[in-house]
Amino acid sequence: MDSLLAALMGDFLGTPVYFWVAFIAIVIALLVFDLGVLHKDEHEIGAKESLLLYGFYVLIALAFGGWVWWQRGAEAGLEFYTGYLLEQSLAMDNMFVIATIFGFLAIPRIYQHRVLFWGILGVILFRAVLIGLGAAMVNQYSWILFGFGAFLVFTGIRMFSHKDEEPNLDDNKVYQFITKRFRVTKELRGRNFTVKQPDPKTGKIVTWLTPLAVALIMVEVVDLVFAVDSVPAVFAVTQDTFIVYTSNIFAILGLRSLYFALAAAMNRFRYLQVSLAIILVLVGIKIFLVPLHIHIDTLLSLVVTLAILAGGIAFSLWKTRNEPDIGAEQHPETGQLEP
């Protein structure tokens, strides 16, 4: 018993092990609750349910941040909340790309939660690898923060200059690779990611991917691409691996639950990308200053990020106040936009 207690009180990546155990237990409980209780029977998720579930995840994240604040002090608590808000802000653009993927592959709304849920498992794994590598590089080579900062500023400028471009999935390299290298069915096969059926050339029974599996792979790749931006951004707030990782995962969990409300009104957030571009540039400048020992107050960073994000959302909703939500024009079974 004493040895177990000593192990829990020991450090892992600069944080007591019991912090990690508590976090992992909470995430597992949330995933079991999501799949085993809330979505035991697959159903089409509406905007109201999406918003309620998002509110639940936000409360869990706020409570966890409060616990970090109580256990490790105000600075750690503010860093968690800032990292959480920053990740949610930058990942919003990710949600709109995911909606485009679902529309392109004609994934019905009833199965979209299944893709997003299993995609979370990939997020948990891949973010751990990326954040671990990032932390190792920062600890070994502090000058790497200059590279992170320059990259974020460049990405923000590029995002602003391409703000009006729509994703073209017909020419997407990932989609082309999957369809050329793997057997993919033309139609969905219910909720299955794979099916067994004859190869048209040999007649042998082989495994085929369904469009649902293609959507899952593309969603995972999209998250990896967006993580290249968002993970370095959180390092501008703190280099504490625990706070970077936990704030990332809580933000993604919450935002995935908000997806169905966002997807129902994608056109109403037309100017949000401008806000995200500004946030990236400012965060890039902040992280560039870290190796120079110029510290920008964490609370100030939190307030500025929140103000820019809220401003972008409010301006978008005001400018598009007379436009109907595109969700009203979506086919309830296929998920595609109807003419």
C-alpha positions, -999 to +999 in steps of 0.1 A: +000+000+000+028+024+009+046+016-024+014+023-044+010+056-026+046+065-032+042+057-069+011+079-072+029+108-055+059+104-078+064+126-108+057+119-145+068+146-169+070+170-140+035+163-126+025+139-098+012+106-112-021+109-094-029+140-116-025+118-147-045+090-131-074+113-123-074+128-158-073+094-175-101+081-152-123+112-161-118+108-198-125+070-197-157+077-177-168+104-202-163+081-232-181+052-215-210+076-205-211+090-241-212+056-259-228+034-233-255+057-220-261+088-242-257+070-275-264+034-267-290+035-294-278+055-325-300+084-333-298+117-352-284+144-329-301+177-331-288+212-322-305+212-288-289+179-277-256+190-291-256+223-271-267+205-239-239+179-243-214+207-250-225+225-219-219+193-199-184+189-213-176+226-206-187+222-169-164+191-166-135+211-181-142+241-158-143+218-128-111+201-137-094+234-142-107+245-108-091+214-093-058+222-110-061+258-097-067+245-061-039+219-062-012+237-082-020+274-078-037+302-097-010+304-125-015+267-134-053+271-133-051+302-156-028+283-180-052+254-182-082+277-190-062+297-215-049+266-232-085+251-232-100+283-248-071+286-273-075+250-285-113+253-287-109+285-308-084+270-332-102+237-335-135+253-346-121+256-382-115+219-379-153+213-373-162+230-406-138+209-426-152+177-409-187+188-420-175+192-455-160+157-454-194+142-442-213+161-469-188+150-496-190+113-486-228+115-480-225+103-444-260+104-428-263+124-396-273+093-377-238+078-382-218+110-379-215+107-341-200+072-346-172+086-367-166+115-343-166+092-313-140+067-326-121+096-340-116+108-304-096+078-296-071+087-323-070+123-310-061+111-276-032+090-289-019+113-316-021+144-294-001+126-267+026+118-293+027+153-308+027+170-274+054+146-260+076+154-290+070+191-287+078+191-250+110+171-256+121+195-283+114+226-261+132+211-232+162+201-253+163+231-277+147+262-263+153+280-296+127+258-312+101+282-298+113+308-323+104+282-350+070+276-334+063+313-332+073+320-368+052+291-381+021+302-362+025+338-376+029+324-411-001+301-407-023+329-394-013+352-423-020+323-448-053+315-432-064+352-436-053+353-472-072+321-480-103+328-458-127+327-487-115+294-502-136+263-499-120+228-494-119+208-526-121+172-516-122+158-551-085+167-553-077+158-517-045+137-516-057+116-486-090+107-504-072+098-536-047+076-517-074+057-499-095+051-530-065+040-551-048+018-525-079+002-508-111-015-518-139+010-510-176+002-514-197+028-533-225+027-507-227+027-470-232-007-453-251+005-423-229+014-393-200-008-404-166+006-411-156-026-431-174-054-448-165-088-463-175-093-499-161-108-531-133-092-551-147-084-586-114-097-602-106-128-582-140-137-567-123-142-533-140-128-501-119-099-490-122-069-467-136-036-481-137-002-465-170+016-464-174+054-469-178+055-431-142+042-427-130+067-453-146+095-433-130+083-401-095+082-417-099+116-433-112+131-400-081+117-382-058+132-408-076+165-406-071+166-368-034+158-373-030+187-397-048+211-374-028+198-344+003+211-361-011+246-355-028+242-322-003+223-302+025+248-307+000+275-299-006+261-264+031+260-258+030+298-260+008+296-229+028+270-209+055+244-214+039+222-187+031+189-206+002+180-183-016+213-188-009+213-226-023+178-230-053+179-207-065+213-220-062+199-255-082+168-248-109+185-229-113+211-256-116+185-283-141+164-263-163+194-259-160+207-294-168+173-310-201+174-290-208+209-303-202+198-339-239+191-347-250+225-336-221+242-356-227+221-387-264+231-387-254+267-392-220+267-409-228+296-431-235+318-401-198+317-390-184+331-422-160+356-406-148+333-377-117+324-397-105+360-396-106+359-358-087+326-358-061+340-381-056+370-357-054+347-327-027+326-344-006+356-353-008+370-317+000+336-302+029+333-326+043+366-314+038+356-278+056+322-282+084+340-301+089+362-270+092+333-246+129+325-253+136+363-250+123+361-214+095+385-223+064+373-204+029+383-213+004+378-184-016+346-187-048+363-176-043+390-203-038+363-229-070+346-218-091+378-220-077+388-254-083+354-269-118+353-255-125+388-268-113+381-303-132+348-306-164+364-292-160+393-316-156+370-346-187+350-336-208+380-329-198+398-361-204+367-382-239+362-367-248+398-372-236+400-408-255+368-417-286+375-396-309+374-426-295+341-440-312+308-433-291+281-416-278+256-442-288+228-418-325+234-428-316+224-463-297+192-455-312+159-464-319+141-430-307+107-443-277+114-465-264+146-448-259+162-482-272+196-491-303+196-511-308+219-541 
